[in-house]
Amino acid sequence: MKKELPLIILGILSASSAFAASQSESRGFIEDGHLDVLLRNAWINRDYKAQGVRDRAEWGQGIIATWNSGFTQGPVGFGVDGIAQYAVRLDGGRGRSGAGGIDFFAQDNDGKAKSDLAKFGARAKMRFSNTELSYGTQNPALPIVNADNSRLLYETYTGVMLTSRELAGLEVNAGYFTDEQRKSDDSHDSGLKSLSFGGASYQFNDQFSGALYASHVEEVLNKQYLGLNFKQPLAGNQQMILDFNGYNSRLDQQYADSLNTGRSNTIWSLAASYVLDMHTFKLAYQQSSGSTGYNYGGYRNQGGVGDGGNTIWLANSYWSDFNGEDERSWQVAYGLDFAGLGVPGLTYDVAYVRGDNIKTSATSNGHEHEWFNQLQYQVQSGPAKDLKLKVRYSVLRVSSNASDYNTSGNEIRVYVEYPFSLM
């Protein structure tokens, strides 16, 4: 993969543009720049039901400021982006911090969670036609490497990344990262040696799109991803949506040995949604197979993969990801958009997922199920426009013979977010 990336980049940069070149429309470094701020107050509480597992809870206030410059004028444009993140811990001490799935504030060597956190990053970028090449702090949002921004502060990477949109409907991405910064810490020493990736997504027509990506995490794994999406409008305010996502992974032998597991995994999901005006009904099936479960995220110095905490674009991913070895799971879900009842900005989602056939050291038929509920409201106008309140509640139960795969519990998440632009 490392040898292929320069060839991918060279091919893209030498490609002739078949459509309007965005660089030719650049107004300038400052003129096209914008400074955005996100205020985020987040609280997560996990009430674990397994004996001997301590409950965990963290609460914090974060502020994330991002500056995205425009590009200088000319055939090749240059720019600089920056990100500044700060968070203060409001609660989560006294032994309640430290859950990997929450990870608002990292723990110091004495076991105490950090009281506050400040992180900074920047990247330099250049653009030719519709192709952009950048180096520095990156926050990728791709199915093969998706940095986690769903907690208090953002997870980021450092490295080179290329994005090209030279042909209508086609987006090509490639990159090489040598550093990962944990979302809950200002340290860059997460243990990642290198992560290289490449692939593309293509909009075939108004109804059908697809994506194909591959990645290599040095001394950890090779992974491939395939995604397909089909949307069929029906009479009235109706629509059918089919969504397929699949990963194929193979672990490095030494890494697999450290986990005392096999090396190969294939996991895929197929979801079918029917949209009727303000109602969305969804059915989904997900299947994991191979000699290990699906591995993603985490940090290398903590035994994780290091490819991003949100790198799991699968239908049955809520609190549990239903990604155990040989696990199969079914989902039924319903969503309601209250705009149809005269309350725009208010939505409610509920889902039930059941998984079985989980293979662990104790059984070949472990099982789990989760009830997921989420109520969200976004202010539509006025001084508080775009202020968002999100309340999420999950009930997860895991059979005792699958306890080395997952843990039962009740989880509550409350987020208040206010994004605004300063320029």
Buried (B, 14 or more C-beta within 10 A) or exposed (E): BEEEBEEBBEEBBEBEBEEEBBBEEBEBBEEBBEBBBBBBBBBBBBBBBEEEBEBBBBBBBBBBBBBBBBBBBEEEBBBBBBBBBBBBBBBBEEEBBBBEEBBBBBBEEEEBBBBEBEBEBEBEBBBBBBBBBBBBBBBBEBBBBBBBBBBBBBBBBBBBBBBBBBBEEEBBBBBBBBBBBBBBBBEBEBBBEBBBBBBBBBBEEEBBBBBBBBBBBBBBBBBBBBBBBBBEEEEEEEBBBBBBBBBBBBBBEEBBEEEEBBBEBBBBBBBBBBBEEBBBEBBBBBBBBBBBBBBBBBBBBEEBBBBBBBBBBBBBBBBBBBBBBBBBBBBEBEBBBBBEEEEBBBBBBBBBBBBBBBBBEEBEEBBBBBBBBBBBBBBBEEEEEBBBBBBBBBBBBBBEBBBEBBBBBBBBBBBBBBBBEEE
